[in-house]
Amino acid sequence: MSRLLFLAAIVALVYLLLKSYRRSPRKPHTPEATEDMVCCAYCGVNLPKSESLLADGKRYCNEAHRRLHSGDQAD
């Protein structure tokens, strides 16, 4: 009798696993778009290229760092 209960439990477990597998969406794995990272010439922080400021061939994380690095102290 215990073998029959054990076998029934195994069958139920396999059934539930197969049912959950069929229910899960089968989407192909597509990598998300990535973007190049750049380093601020003043402080060294890494940030996405699209968020950086380009001045004199160097990239900066904000306008204040661009001014400080270039020696522009005008406010």
mmJSON file of the N, C-alpha and C atoms, coordinates in Angstrom:
{"data_MODEL":{"atom_site":{
"group_PDB":["ATOM","ATOM","ATOM","ATOM","ATOM","ATOM","ATOM","ATOM","ATOM","ATOM","ATOM","ATOM","ATOM","ATOM","ATOM","ATOM","ATOM","ATOM","ATOM","ATOM","ATOM","ATOM","ATOM","ATOM","ATOM","ATOM","ATOM","ATOM","ATOM","ATOM","ATOM","ATOM","ATOM","ATOM","ATOM","ATOM","ATOM","ATOM","ATOM","ATOM","ATOM","ATOM","ATOM","ATOM","ATOM","ATOM","ATOM","ATOM","ATOM","ATOM","ATOM","ATOM","ATOM","ATOM","ATOM","ATOM","ATOM","ATOM","ATOM","ATOM","ATOM","ATOM","ATOM","ATOM","ATOM","ATOM","ATOM","ATOM","ATOM","ATOM","ATOM","ATOM","ATOM","ATOM","ATOM","ATOM","ATOM","ATOM","ATOM","ATOM","ATOM","ATOM","ATOM","ATOM","ATOM","ATOM","ATOM","ATOM","ATOM","ATOM","ATOM","ATOM","ATOM","ATOM","ATOM","ATOM","ATOM","ATOM","ATOM","ATOM","ATOM","ATOM","ATOM","ATOM","ATOM","ATOM","ATOM","ATOM","ATOM","ATOM","ATOM","ATOM","ATOM","ATOM","ATOM","ATOM","ATOM","ATOM","ATOM","ATOM","ATOM","ATOM","ATOM","ATOM","ATOM","ATOM","ATOM","ATOM","ATOM","ATOM","ATOM","ATOM","ATOM","ATOM","ATOM","ATOM","ATOM","ATOM","ATOM","ATOM","ATOM","ATOM","ATOM","ATOM","ATOM","ATOM","ATOM","ATOM","ATOM","ATOM","ATOM","ATOM","ATOM","ATOM","ATOM","ATOM","ATOM","ATOM","ATOM","ATOM","ATOM","ATOM","ATOM","ATOM","ATOM","ATOM","ATOM","ATOM","ATOM","ATOM","ATOM","ATOM","ATOM","ATOM","ATOM","ATOM","ATOM","ATOM","ATOM","ATOM","ATOM","ATOM","ATOM","ATOM","ATOM","ATOM","ATOM","ATOM","ATOM","ATOM","ATOM","ATOM","ATOM","ATOM","ATOM","ATOM","ATOM","ATOM","ATOM","ATOM","ATOM","ATOM","ATOM","ATOM","ATOM","ATOM","ATOM","ATOM","ATOM","ATOM","ATOM","ATOM","ATOM","ATOM","ATOM","ATOM","ATOM","ATOM","ATOM","ATOM","ATOM","ATOM","ATOM","ATOM","ATOM"],
"id":[1,2,3,4,5,6,7,8,9,10,11,12,13,14,15,16,17,18,19,20,21,22,23,24,25,26,27,28,29,30,31,32,33,34,35,36,37,38,39,40,41,42,43,44,45,46,47,48,49,50,51,52,53,54,55,56,57,58,59,60,61,62,63,64,65,66,67,68,69,70,71,72,73,74,75,76,77,78,79,80,81,82,83,84,85,86,87,88,89,90,91,92,93,94,95,96,97,98,99,100,101,102,103,104,105,106,107,108,109,110,111,112,113,114,115,116,117,118,119,120,121,122,123,124,125,126,127,128,129,130,131,132,133,134,135,136,137,138,139,140,141,142,143,144,145,146,147,148,149,150,151,152,153,154,155,156,157,158,159,160,161,162,163,164,165,166,167,168,169,170,171,172,173,174,175,176,177,178,179,180,181,182,183,184,185,186,187,188,189,190,191,192,193,194,195,196,197,198,199,200,201,202,203,204,205,206,207,208,209,210,211,212,213,214,215,216,217,218,219,220,221,222,223,224,225],
"type_symbol":["N","C","C","N","C","C","N","C","C","N","C","C","N","C","C","N","C","C","N","C","C","N","C","C","N","C","C","N","C","C","N","C","C","N","C","C","N","C","C","N","C","C","N","C","C","N","C","C","N","C","C","N","C","C","N","C","C","N","C","C","N","C","C","N","C","C","N","C","C","N","C","C","N","C","C","N","C","C","N","C","C","N","C","C","N","C","C","N","C","C","N","C","C","N","C","C","N","C","C","N","C","C","N","C","C","N","C","C","N","C","C","N","C","C","N","C","C","N","C","C","N","C","C","N","C","C","N","C","C","N","C","C","N","C","C","N","C","C","N","C","C","N","C","C","N","C","C","N","C","C","N","C","C","N","C","C","N","C","C","N","C","C","N","C","C","N","C","C","N","C","C","N","C","C","N","C","C","N","C","C","N","C","C","N","C","C","N","C","C","N","C","C","N","C","C","N","C","C","N","C","C","N","C","C","N","C","C","N","C","C","N","C","C","N","C","C","N","C","C","N","C","C","N","C","C"],
"label_atom_id":["N","CA","C","N","CA","C","N","CA","C","N","CA","C","N","CA","C","N","CA","C","N","CA","C","N","CA","C","N","CA","C","N","CA","C","N","CA","C","N","CA","C","N","CA","C","N","CA","C","N","CA","C","N","CA","C","N","CA","C","N","CA","C","N","CA","C","N","CA","C","N","CA","C","N","CA","C","N","CA","C","N","CA","C","N","CA","C","N","CA","C","N","CA","C","N","CA","C","N","CA","C","N","CA","C","N","CA","C","N","CA","C","N","CA","C","N","CA","C","N","CA","C","N","CA","C","N","CA","C","N","CA","C","N","CA","C","N","CA","C","N","CA","C","N","CA","C","N","CA","C","N","CA","C","N","CA","C","N","CA","C","N","CA","C","N","CA","C","N","CA","C","N","CA","C","N","CA","C","N","CA","C","N","CA","C","N","CA","C","N","CA","C","N","CA","C","N","CA","C","N","CA","C","N","CA","C","N","CA","C","N","CA","C","N","CA","C","N","CA","C","N","CA","C","N","CA","C","N","CA","C","N","CA","C","N","CA","C","N","CA","C","N","CA","C","N","CA","C","N","CA","C","N","CA","C","N","CA","C","N","CA","C"],
"label_alt_id":[null,null,null,null,null,null,null,null,null,null,null,null,null,null,null,null,null,null,null,null,null,null,null,null,null,null,null,null,null,null,null,null,null,null,null,null,null,null,null,null,null,null,null,null,null,null,null,null,null,null,null,null,null,null,null,null,null,null,null,null,null,null,null,null,null,null,null,null,null,null,null,null,null,null,null,null,null,null,null,null,null,null,null,null,null,null,null,null,null,null,null,null,null,null,null,null,null,null,null,null,null,null,null,null,null,null,null,null,null,null,null,null,null,null,null,null,null,null,null,null,null,null,null,null,null,null,null,null,null,null,null,null,null,null,null,null,null,null,null,null,null,null,null,null,null,null,null,null,null,null,null,null,null,null,null,null,null,null,null,null,null,null,null,null,null,null,null,null,null,null,null,null,null,null,null,null,null,null,null,null,null,null,null,null,null,null,null,null,null,null,null,null,null,null,null,null,null,null,null,null,null,null,null,null,null,null,null,null,null,null,null,null,null,null,null,null,null,null,null,null,null,null,null,null,null],
"label_comp_id":["MET","MET","MET","SER","SER","SER","ARG","ARG","ARG","LEU","LEU","LEU","LEU","LEU","LEU","PHE","PHE","PHE","LEU","LEU","LEU","ALA","ALA","ALA","ALA","ALA","ALA","ILE","ILE","ILE","VAL","VAL","VAL","ALA","ALA","ALA","LEU","LEU","LEU","VAL","VAL","VAL","TYR","TYR","TYR","LEU","LEU","LEU","LEU","LEU","LEU","LEU","LEU","LEU","LYS","LYS","LYS","SER","SER","SER","TYR","TYR","TYR","ARG","ARG","ARG","ARG","ARG","ARG","SER","SER","SER","PRO","PRO","PRO","ARG","ARG","ARG","LYS","LYS","LYS","PRO","PRO","PRO","HIS","HIS","HIS","THR","THR","THR","PRO","PRO","PRO","GLU","GLU","GLU","ALA","ALA","ALA","THR","THR","THR","GLU","GLU","GLU","ASP","ASP","ASP","MET","MET","MET","VAL","VAL","VAL","CYS","CYS","CYS","CYS","CYS","CYS","ALA","ALA","ALA","TYR","TYR","TYR","CYS","CYS","CYS","GLY","GLY","GLY","VAL","VAL","VAL","ASN","ASN","ASN","LEU","LEU","LEU","PRO","PRO","PRO","LYS","LYS","LYS","SER","SER","SER","GLU","GLU","GLU","SER","SER","SER","LEU","LEU","LEU","LEU","LEU","LEU","ALA","ALA","ALA","ASP","ASP","ASP","GLY","GLY","GLY","LYS","LYS","LYS","ARG","ARG","ARG","TYR","TYR","TYR","CYS","CYS","CYS","ASN","ASN","ASN","GLU","GLU","GLU","ALA","ALA","ALA","HIS","HIS","HIS","ARG","ARG","ARG","ARG","ARG","ARG","LEU","LEU","LEU","HIS","HIS","HIS","SER","SER","SER","GLY","GLY","GLY","ASP","ASP","ASP","GLN","GLN","GLN","ALA","ALA","ALA","ASP","ASP","ASP"],
"label_asym_id":["A","A","A","A","A","A","A","A","A","A","A","A","A","A","A","A","A","A","A","A","A","A","A","A","A","A","A","A","A","A","A","A","A","A","A","A","A","A","A","A","A","A","A","A","A","A","A","A","A","A","A","A","A","A","A","A","A","A","A","A","A","A","A","A","A","A","A","A","A","A","A","A","A","A","A","A","A","A","A","A","A","A","A","A","A","A","A","A","A","A","A","A","A","A","A","A","A","A","A","A","A","A","A","A","A","A","A","A","A","A","A","A","A","A","A","A","A","A","A","A","A","A","A","A","A","A","A","A","A","A","A","A","A","A","A","A","A","A","A","A","A","A","A","A","A","A","A","A","A","A","A","A","A","A","A","A","A","A","A","A","A","A","A","A","A","A","A","A","A","A","A","A","A","A","A","A","A","A","A","A","A","A","A","A","A","A","A","A","A","A","A","A","A","A","A","A","A","A","A","A","A","A","A","A","A","A","A","A","A","A","A","A","A","A","A","A","A","A","A","A","A","A","A","A","A"],
"label_entity_id":["1","1","1","1","1","1","1","1","1","1","1","1","1","1","1","1","1","1","1","1","1","1","1","1","1","1","1","1","1","1","1","1","1","1","1","1","1","1","1","1","1","1","1","1","1","1","1","1","1","1","1","1","1","1","1","1","1","1","1","1","1","1","1","1","1","1","1","1","1","1","1","1","1","1","1","1","1","1","1","1","1","1","1","1","1","1","1","1","1","1","1","1","1","1","1","1","1","1","1","1","1","1","1","1","1","1","1","1","1","1","1","1","1","1","1","1","1","1","1","1","1","1","1","1","1","1","1","1","1","1","1","1","1","1","1","1","1","1","1","1","1","1","1","1","1","1","1","1","1","1","1","1","1","1","1","1","1","1","1","1","1","1","1","1","1","1","1","1","1","1","1","1","1","1","1","1","1","1","1","1","1","1","1","1","1","1","1","1","1","1","1","1","1","1","1","1","1","1","1","1","1","1","1","1","1","1","1","1","1","1","1","1","1","1","1","1","1","1","1","1","1","1","1","1","1"],
"label_seq_id":[1,1,1,2,2,2,3,3,3,4,4,4,5,5,5,6,6,6,7,7,7,8,8,8,9,9,9,10,10,10,11,11,11,12,12,12,13,13,13,14,14,14,15,15,15,16,16,16,17,17,17,18,18,18,19,19,19,20,20,20,21,21,21,22,22,22,23,23,23,24,24,24,25,25,25,26,26,26,27,27,27,28,28,28,29,29,29,30,30,30,31,31,31,32,32,32,33,33,33,34,34,34,35,35,35,36,36,36,37,37,37,38,38,38,39,39,39,40,40,40,41,41,41,42,42,42,43,43,43,44,44,44,45,45,45,46,46,46,47,47,47,48,48,48,49,49,49,50,50,50,51,51,51,52,52,52,53,53,53,54,54,54,55,55,55,56,56,56,57,57,57,58,58,58,59,59,59,60,60,60,61,61,61,62,62,62,63,63,63,64,64,64,65,65,65,66,66,66,67,67,67,68,68,68,69,69,69,70,70,70,71,71,71,72,72,72,73,73,73,74,74,74,75,75,75],
"pdbx_PDB_ins_code":[null,null,null,null,null,null,null,null,null,null,null,null,null,null,null,null,null,null,null,null,null,null,null,null,null,null,null,null,null,null,null,null,null,null,null,null,null,null,null,null,null,null,null,null,null,null,null,null,null,null,null,null,null,null,null,null,null,null,null,null,null,null,null,null,null,null,null,null,null,null,null,null,null,null,null,null,null,null,null,null,null,null,null,null,null,null,null,null,null,null,null,null,null,null,null,null,null,null,null,null,null,null,null,null,null,null,null,null,null,null,null,null,null,null,null,null,null,null,null,null,null,null,null,null,null,null,null,null,null,null,null,null,null,null,null,null,null,null,null,null,null,null,null,null,null,null,null,null,null,null,null,null,null,null,null,null,null,null,null,null,null,null,null,null,null,null,null,null,null,null,null,null,null,null,null,null,null,null,null,null,null,null,null,null,null,null,null,null,null,null,null,null,null,null,null,null,null,null,null,null,null,null,null,null,null,null,null,null,null,null,null,null,null,null,null,null,null,null,null,null,null,null,null,null,null],
"Cartn_x":[0.819,0.0,0.868,1.967,2.833,3.527,3.839,4.448,3.47,2.221,1.207,1.057,1.063,0.988,2.232,3.395,4.639,4.619,4.167,4.082,3.081,1.959,0.954,1.53,2.308,2.925,3.929,4.712,5.687,4.964,3.899,3.142,2.531,1.981,1.388,2.445,3.619,4.709,5.153,5.314,5.709,4.626,3.367,2.253,2.282,2.46,2.481,3.682,4.824,6.006,5.796,5.242,4.978,3.927,2.908,1.857,2.426,3.281,3.873,4.855,5.532,6.459,5.702,4.576,3.788,3.154,2.861,2.216,3.192,4.467,5.448,5.654,5.779,5.98,7.338,7.354,8.604,9.101,9.602,10.138,11.613,12.053,13.491,14.237,15.372,16.163,16.818,16.421,17.034,17.726,18.992,19.7,19.174,19.115,18.67,19.75,19.321,20.269,21.274,22.514,23.558,24.131,24.78,25.354,26.781,27.641,29.019,29.079,29.991,30.218,31.492,31.503,32.678,33.04,34.232,34.752,34.892,34.423,34.554,36.031,36.476,37.891,38.273,37.298,37.597,37.566,36.453,36.309,36.461,36.398,36.604,35.368,34.21,32.988,32.611,32.076,31.615,30.148,29.8,28.429,28.174,26.885,26.573,27.022,27.467,27.984,26.947,25.672,24.631,24.369,24.761,24.543,25.765,26.849,28.071,28.13,28.987,29.228,30.579,30.65,31.884,32.435,33.685,34.339,35.829,36.374,37.8,38.234,37.363,37.704,37.643,37.218,37.116,35.656,35.311,33.932,33.85,32.745,32.518,31.134,30.977,29.684,28.715,29.224,28.334,29.091,28.369,28.941,29.955,29.719,30.652,32.019,32.042,33.322,34.019,33.247,33.856,34.54,33.861,34.447,35.666,35.582,36.712,37.931,37.729,38.855,39.508,38.686,39.246,39.794,39.583,40.08,39.137,37.958,36.927,36.233,36.501,35.902,34.767,34.378,33.311,31.987,31.208,29.888,28.811],
"Cartn_y":[-1.193,0.0,1.265,1.242,2.423,2.669,1.587,1.745,2.424,2.093,2.679,4.176,4.556,5.969,6.723,6.105,6.728,6.936,5.931,6.025,7.109,7.199,8.22,9.613,9.775,11.06,11.451,10.519,10.782,11.191,10.474,10.788,12.179,12.521,13.842,14.931,14.707,15.68,15.9,14.842,14.962,15.7,15.4,16.073,17.577,17.953,19.367,20.098,19.441,20.048,20.272,19.28,19.428,20.496,20.567,21.57,22.978,23.178,24.508,24.848,23.865,24.107,24.563,23.934,24.316,25.693,26.08,27.358,28.529,28.3,29.387,29.83,31.148,31.649,31.229,30.891,30.456,31.549,32.606,33.703,33.455,33.703,33.582,34.675,34.331,35.295,36.279,37.531,38.575,39.559,39.783,40.72,42.134,42.862,44.248,45.094,46.208,47.104,47.609,47.605,48.08,49.379,50.088,51.367,51.43,52.092,52.243,53.128,52.766,53.56,54.37,55.578,56.442,56.906,57.424,57.86,59.385,60.036,61.484,61.847,62.814,63.214,63.927,64.42,65.161,64.259,63.563,62.785,61.274,60.788,59.37,58.5,59.109,58.309,57.748,56.528,55.915,56.255,56.593,56.921,56.565,56.389,56.087,57.218,56.843,57.819,58.88,58.492,59.442,60.488,60.214,61.159,62.035,61.81,62.57,63.819,64.746,65.965,65.826,66.154,66.069,67.473,67.689,68.982,68.742,69.295,69.149,67.69,66.828,65.414,64.614,65.228,64.532,64.498,63.51,63.349,63.697,64.362,64.805,64.37,64.226,63.789,64.954,66.181,67.344,68.608,69.686,70.948,71.521,71.364,71.892,71.22,69.924,69.227,69.627,69.891,70.351,71.696,72.601,73.918,73.818,73.0,72.863,72.263,71.291,70.634,71.519,72.339,73.184,74.502,74.754,75.983,77.147,76.905,77.926,78.126,79.18,79.39,80.405,80.872,81.882,81.27,81.967,81.459,82.193],
"Cartn_z":[0.0,0.0,0.0,0.788,0.85,-0.493,-1.215,-2.54,-3.496,-3.393,-4.259,-3.965,-2.704,-2.334,-2.806,-2.658,-3.109,-4.621,-5.36,-6.807,-7.221,-6.527,-6.828,-6.562,-5.51,-5.202,-6.282,-6.775,-7.838,-9.121,-9.47,-10.674,-10.559,-9.398,-9.195,-9.302,-8.754,-8.825,-10.267,-11.024,-12.43,-13.213,-12.94,-13.616,-13.327,-12.079,-11.714,-12.333,-12.383,-13.003,-14.497,-15.176,-16.604,-16.871,-16.021,-16.181,-16.0,-15.013,-14.798,-15.918,-16.465,-17.573,-18.816,-19.103,-20.271,-20.102,-18.889,-18.615,-18.735,-18.491,-18.547,-19.995,-20.224,-21.591,-22.129,-23.387,-24.025,-24.948,-24.371,-25.161,-25.424,-26.627,-26.873,-26.124,-25.595,-24.826,-25.794,-25.681,-26.502,-25.575,-25.772,-24.898,-25.083,-23.987,-24.06,-24.722,-25.247,-25.895,-24.866,-25.233,-24.328,-24.857,-23.991,-24.355,-23.827,-24.565,-24.128,-22.894,-21.98,-20.78,-20.991,-20.449,-20.531,-19.127,-19.001,-17.712,-17.73,-16.665,-16.559,-16.446,-17.248,-17.244,-15.951,-15.202,-13.974,-12.739,-12.518,-11.28,-11.47,-12.701,-12.955,-12.846,-12.617,-12.505,-13.876,-13.899,-15.147,-15.359,-16.591,-16.929,-18.384,-18.756,-20.156,-21.074,-22.244,-23.2,-23.55,-23.631,-24.003,-22.92,-21.685,-20.59,-20.317,-21.031,-20.788,-21.66,-21.26,-22.036,-22.714,-23.99,-24.747,-24.945,-24.519,-24.706,-24.905,-25.972,-26.302,-26.355,-26.846,-27.0,-25.713,-24.615,-23.324,-22.901,-22.093,-21.63,-20.145,-19.781,-18.403,-17.949,-16.62,-16.091,-15.915,-15.795,-15.701,-16.125,-16.265,-16.737,-15.757,-14.462,-13.459,-13.575,-13.788,-13.931,-15.228,-16.275,-17.523,-17.3,-16.605,-16.331,-15.423,-14.383,-13.459,-14.127,-14.987,-15.64,-16.698,-17.361,-18.413,-17.862,-16.569,-15.951,-16.097,-16.644,-16.805,-15.467,-14.744,-13.432,-13.467,-14.633,-14.75,-14.362,-13.532,-13.111,-13.822],
"occupancy":[1.0,1.0,1.0,1.0,1.0,1.0,1.0,1.0,1.0,1.0,1.0,1.0,1.0,1.0,1.0,1.0,1.0,1.0,1.0,1.0,1.0,1.0,1.0,1.0,1.0,1.0,1.0,1.0,1.0,1.0,1.0,1.0,1.0,1.0,1.0,1.0,1.0,1.0,1.0,1.0,1.0,1.0,1.0,1.0,1.0,1.0,1.0,1.0,1.0,1.0,1.0,1.0,1.0,1.0,1.0,1.0,1.0,1.0,1.0,1.0,1.0,1.0,1.0,1.0,1.0,1.0,1.0,1.0,1.0,1.0,1.0,1.0,1.0,1.0,1.0,1.0,1.0,1.0,1.0,1.0,1.0,1.0,1.0,1.0,1.0,1.0,1.0,1.0,1.0,1.0,1.0,1.0,1.0,1.0,1.0,1.0,1.0,1.0,1.0,1.0,1.0,1.0,1.0,1.0,1.0,1.0,1.0,1.0,1.0,1.0,1.0,1.0,1.0,1.0,1.0,1.0,1.0,1.0,1.0,1.0,1.0,1.0,1.0,1.0,1.0,1.0,1.0,1.0,1.0,1.0,1.0,1.0,1.0,1.0,1.0,1.0,1.0,1.0,1.0,1.0,1.0,1.0,1.0,1.0,1.0,1.0,1.0,1.0,1.0,1.0,1.0,1.0,1.0,1.0,1.0,1.0,1.0,1.0,1.0,1.0,1.0,1.0,1.0,1.0,1.0,1.0,1.0,1.0,1.0,1.0,1.0,1.0,1.0,1.0,1.0,1.0,1.0,1.0,1.0,1.0,1.0,1.0,1.0,1.0,1.0,1.0,1.0,1.0,1.0,1.0,1.0,1.0,1.0,1.0,1.0,1.0,1.0,1.0,1.0,1.0,1.0,1.0,1.0,1.0,1.0,1.0,1.0,1.0,1.0,1.0,1.0,1.0,1.0,1.0,1.0,1.0,1.0,1.0,1.0,1.0,1.0,1.0,1.0,1.0,1.0],
"B_iso_or_equiv":[0.0,0.0,0.0,0.0,0.0,0.0,0.0,0.0,0.0,0.0,0.0,0.0,0.0,0.0,0.0,0.0,0.0,0.0,0.0,0.0,0.0,0.0,0.0,0.0,0.0,0.0,0.0,0.0,0.0,0.0,0.0,0.0,0.0,0.0,0.0,0.0,0.0,0.0,0.0,0.0,0.0,0.0,0.0,0.0,0.0,0.0,0.0,0.0,0.0,0.0,0.0,0.0,0.0,0.0,0.0,0.0,0.0,0.0,0.0,0.0,0.0,0.0,0.0,0.0,0.0,0.0,0.0,0.0,0.0,0.0,0.0,0.0,0.0,0.0,0.0,0.0,0.0,0.0,0.0,0.0,0.0,0.0,0.0,0.0,0.0,0.0,0.0,0.0,0.0,0.0,0.0,0.0,0.0,0.0,0.0,0.0,0.0,0.0,0.0,0.0,0.0,0.0,0.0,0.0,0.0,0.0,0.0,0.0,0.0,0.0,0.0,0.0,0.0,0.0,0.0,0.0,0.0,0.0,0.0,0.0,0.0,0.0,0.0,0.0,0.0,0.0,0.0,0.0,0.0,0.0,0.0,0.0,0.0,0.0,0.0,0.0,0.0,0.0,0.0,0.0,0.0,0.0,0.0,0.0,0.0,0.0,0.0,0.0,0.0,0.0,0.0,0.0,0.0,0.0,0.0,0.0,0.0,0.0,0.0,0.0,0.0,0.0,0.0,0.0,0.0,0.0,0.0,0.0,0.0,0.0,0.0,0.0,0.0,0.0,0.0,0.0,0.0,0.0,0.0,0.0,0.0,0.0,0.0,0.0,0.0,0.0,0.0,0.0,0.0,0.0,0.0,0.0,0.0,0.0,0.0,0.0,0.0,0.0,0.0,0.0,0.0,0.0,0.0,0.0,0.0,0.0,0.0,0.0,0.0,0.0,0.0,0.0,0.0,0.0,0.0,0.0,0.0,0.0,0.0,0.0,0.0,0.0,0.0,0.0,0.0],
"pdbx_formal_charge":[null,null,null,null,null,null,null,null,null,null,null,null,null,null,null,null,null,null,null,null,null,null,null,null,null,null,null,null,null,null,null,null,null,null,null,null,null,null,null,null,null,null,null,null,null,null,null,null,null,null,null,null,null,null,null,null,null,null,null,null,null,null,null,null,null,null,null,null,null,null,null,null,null,null,null,null,null,null,null,null,null,null,null,null,null,null,null,null,null,null,null,null,null,null,null,null,null,null,null,null,null,null,null,null,null,null,null,null,null,null,null,null,null,null,null,null,null,null,null,null,null,null,null,null,null,null,null,null,null,null,null,null,null,null,null,null,null,null,null,null,null,null,null,null,null,null,null,null,null,null,null,null,null,null,null,null,null,null,null,null,null,null,null,null,null,null,null,null,null,null,null,null,null,null,null,null,null,null,null,null,null,null,null,null,null,null,null,null,null,null,null,null,null,null,null,null,null,null,null,null,null,null,null,null,null,null,null,null,null,null,null,null,null,null,null,null,null,null,null,null,null,null,null,null,null],
"auth_seq_id":[1,1,1,2,2,2,3,3,3,4,4,4,5,5,5,6,6,6,7,7,7,8,8,8,9,9,9,10,10,10,11,11,11,12,12,12,13,13,13,14,14,14,15,15,15,16,16,16,17,17,17,18,18,18,19,19,19,20,20,20,21,21,21,22,22,22,23,23,23,24,24,24,25,25,25,26,26,26,27,27,27,28,28,28,29,29,29,30,30,30,31,31,31,32,32,32,33,33,33,34,34,34,35,35,35,36,36,36,37,37,37,38,38,38,39,39,39,40,40,40,41,41,41,42,42,42,43,43,43,44,44,44,45,45,45,46,46,46,47,47,47,48,48,48,49,49,49,50,50,50,51,51,51,52,52,52,53,53,53,54,54,54,55,55,55,56,56,56,57,57,57,58,58,58,59,59,59,60,60,60,61,61,61,62,62,62,63,63,63,64,64,64,65,65,65,66,66,66,67,67,67,68,68,68,69,69,69,70,70,70,71,71,71,72,72,72,73,73,73,74,74,74,75,75,75],
"auth_comp_id":["MET","MET","MET","SER","SER","SER","ARG","ARG","ARG","LEU","LEU","LEU","LEU","LEU","LEU","PHE","PHE","PHE","LEU","LEU","LEU","ALA","ALA","ALA","ALA","ALA","ALA","ILE","ILE","ILE","VAL","VAL","VAL","ALA","ALA","ALA","LEU","LEU","LEU","VAL","VAL","VAL","TYR","TYR","TYR","LEU","LEU","LEU","LEU","LEU","LEU","LEU","LEU","LEU","LYS","LYS","LYS","SER","SER","SER","TYR","TYR","TYR","ARG","ARG","ARG","ARG","ARG","ARG","SER","SER","SER","PRO","PRO","PRO","ARG","ARG","ARG","LYS","LYS","LYS","PRO","PRO","PRO","HIS","HIS","HIS","THR","THR","THR","PRO","PRO","PRO","GLU","GLU","GLU","ALA","ALA","ALA","THR","THR","THR","GLU","GLU","GLU","ASP","ASP","ASP","MET","MET","MET","VAL","VAL","VAL","CYS","CYS","CYS","CYS","CYS","CYS","ALA","ALA","ALA","TYR","TYR","TYR","CYS","CYS","CYS","GLY","GLY","GLY","VAL","VAL","VAL","ASN","ASN","ASN","LEU","LEU","LEU","PRO","PRO","PRO","LYS","LYS","LYS","SER","SER","SER","GLU","GLU","GLU","SER","SER","SER","LEU","LEU","LEU","LEU","LEU","LEU","ALA","ALA","ALA","ASP","ASP","ASP","GLY","GLY","GLY","LYS","LYS","LYS","ARG","ARG","ARG","TYR","TYR","TYR","CYS","CYS","CYS","ASN","ASN","ASN","GLU","GLU","GLU","ALA","ALA","ALA","HIS","HIS","HIS","ARG","ARG","ARG","ARG","ARG","ARG","LEU","LEU","LEU","HIS","HIS","HIS","SER","SER","SER","GLY","GLY","GLY","ASP","ASP","ASP","GLN","GLN","GLN","ALA","ALA","ALA","ASP","ASP","ASP"],
"auth_asym_id":["A","A","A","A","A","A","A","A","A","A","A","A","A","A","A","A","A","A","A","A","A","A","A","A","A","A","A","A","A","A","A","A","A","A","A","A","A","A","A","A","A","A","A","A","A","A","A","A","A","A","A","A","A","A","A","A","A","A","A","A","A","A","A","A","A","A","A","A","A","A","A","A","A","A","A","A","A","A","A","A","A","A","A","A","A","A","A","A","A","A","A","A","A","A","A","A","A","A","A","A","A","A","A","A","A","A","A","A","A","A","A","A","A","A","A","A","A","A","A","A","A","A","A","A","A","A","A","A","A","A","A","A","A","A","A","A","A","A","A","A","A","A","A","A","A","A","A","A","A","A","A","A","A","A","A","A","A","A","A","A","A","A","A","A","A","A","A","A","A","A","A","A","A","A","A","A","A","A","A","A","A","A","A","A","A","A","A","A","A","A","A","A","A","A","A","A","A","A","A","A","A","A","A","A","A","A","A","A","A","A","A","A","A","A","A","A","A","A","A","A","A","A","A","A","A"],
"auth_atom_id":["N","CA","C","N","CA","C","N","CA","C","N","CA","C","N","CA","C","N","CA","C","N","CA","C","N","CA","C","N","CA","C","N","CA","C","N","CA","C","N","CA","C","N","CA","C","N","CA","C","N","CA","C","N","CA","C","N","CA","C","N","CA","C","N","CA","C","N","CA","C","N","CA","C","N","CA","C","N","CA","C","N","CA","C","N","CA","C","N","CA","C","N","CA","C","N","CA","C","N","CA","C","N","CA","C","N","CA","C","N","CA","C","N","CA","C","N","CA","C","N","CA","C","N","CA","C","N","CA","C","N","CA","C","N","CA","C","N","CA","C","N","CA","C","N","CA","C","N","CA","C","N","CA","C","N","CA","C","N","CA","C","N","CA","C","N","CA","C","N","CA","C","N","CA","C","N","CA","C","N","CA","C","N","CA","C","N","CA","C","N","CA","C","N","CA","C","N","CA","C","N","CA","C","N","CA","C","N","CA","C","N","CA","C","N","CA","C","N","CA","C","N","CA","C","N","CA","C","N","CA","C","N","CA","C","N","CA","C","N","CA","C","N","CA","C","N","CA","C","N","CA","C","N","CA","C","N","CA","C","N","CA","C"],
"pdbx_PDB_model_num":[1,1,1,1,1,1,1,1,1,1,1,1,1,1,1,1,1,1,1,1,1,1,1,1,1,1,1,1,1,1,1,1,1,1,1,1,1,1,1,1,1,1,1,1,1,1,1,1,1,1,1,1,1,1,1,1,1,1,1,1,1,1,1,1,1,1,1,1,1,1,1,1,1,1,1,1,1,1,1,1,1,1,1,1,1,1,1,1,1,1,1,1,1,1,1,1,1,1,1,1,1,1,1,1,1,1,1,1,1,1,1,1,1,1,1,1,1,1,1,1,1,1,1,1,1,1,1,1,1,1,1,1,1,1,1,1,1,1,1,1,1,1,1,1,1,1,1,1,1,1,1,1,1,1,1,1,1,1,1,1,1,1,1,1,1,1,1,1,1,1,1,1,1,1,1,1,1,1,1,1,1,1,1,1,1,1,1,1,1,1,1,1,1,1,1,1,1,1,1,1,1,1,1,1,1,1,1,1,1,1,1,1,1,1,1,1,1,1,1,1,1,1,1,1,1]
}}}
